[in-house]
Amino acid sequence: MKFKIAKLLLGLLLVCFVSAIPKPEDKEKDESHHIPEKDHLNKAHFEGGHDEIHEHHNPQYDHEQFLGEDEAKNFDDLDPEESQRRLGIIADKIDEDKDGFITVSELRAWIQYTQRRYINDDVGRSWRQHNPDNNETIPWEVYRDNVYGFMNDMTEEELNKDENGITYRQMLNRDKRRWQSADQSGDNALNLEEFTAFLHPEDHSTMKDVVLIETIEDIDKDKDGKISIEEYIGDVYKADGDDEEEPEWVQREREVFRDFRDDNKDGFLDQAEMRSWIQPNDFDHAEAEAKHLVFEADENRDEKLTKEEILDKYDLFVGSQATDFGEALARHDEF
Ligand SMILES: *[C@@H]1O[C@H](CO)[C@@H](O)[C@H](O)[C@H]1NC(C)=O
């Protein structure tokens, strides 16, 4: 049980973390004047790894974290033909004007819709769990007892035991800090809107600072408050052996650090540099993902997709976390 809760929490942190960070293909946007061709993006994608930047390294684990274990199971249980059929139905739905083509803007609208739906479902579930009486707010103490109550029976040693890079005590403190950021009214209790910001801070401007701090803490292994190039790389790539040569995408990532991320060239990313990386001002996650999917699947290069092009790139779409296709495929109400 303890483990389950911890896993759940880590999942929560992970999901927030993941969705707060622009995916690597967006580099294509902000550095397109430096990195020639979309080739960069294309290769990176197929070499694997690069696409998983800052999303942890076990796809099945991600999948579960994102879909929720139950949903993920349903989806994995579908046979390929059935999932293809469902993907086809979704493709028809995305094609809003029913002209047989899916444009970037139709795809972007769908991505926004599924993300909103995912967030609302997720928050609704948590809200009912922690607030069965549907009171106006959830007090911190109630949430803490529900989620971290098991810590009351733990020894000091257990509280400070490292669980995937974070201790239970750190988890609690981190949640408390995030709770306080979400608590706009300052009454130490969250209403539904504040609770949404708490669980899914990525869409809330008031949560930017705490998301930035959490992200730095995750990557900053030596806890000196800034990100070295090794920490930056270590977050996305672990060498298997000492003499293994680093893949090309990792070397490119080092150049990205030196040439673009480390603005003042002191060898580290400070808060400001981290912010412009993970929270660029005009970043539209849904649009970036829509463009990426169209680019990857657009066989005849007409900048829009047909149902066939989508089905041909079945794996790409089903694996796309941002589009939530996996989740949509497993939903009962759609089919
Ligand atoms: C909801 O509010 C009522 C009345 O204040 C209180 O007795 C009850 O414990 C609250 N429920 C939760 C889950 O906090």
The ligand as an ORCA input file, in Angstrom:
! r2SCAN-3c Opt
* xyz 0 1
  C     -17.108     18.642      5.053
  O     -17.662     19.626      5.903
  C     -18.326     19.128      7.035
  C     -18.962     20.294      7.750
  O     -18.021     21.310      8.010
  C     -17.347     18.360      7.919
  O     -17.984     17.818      9.046
  C     -16.713     17.241      7.090
  O     -15.720     16.581      7.844
  C     -16.104     17.798      5.824
  N     -15.605     16.713      5.017
  C     -14.328     16.527      4.729
  C     -13.978     15.335      3.920
  O     -13.442     17.276      5.110
*
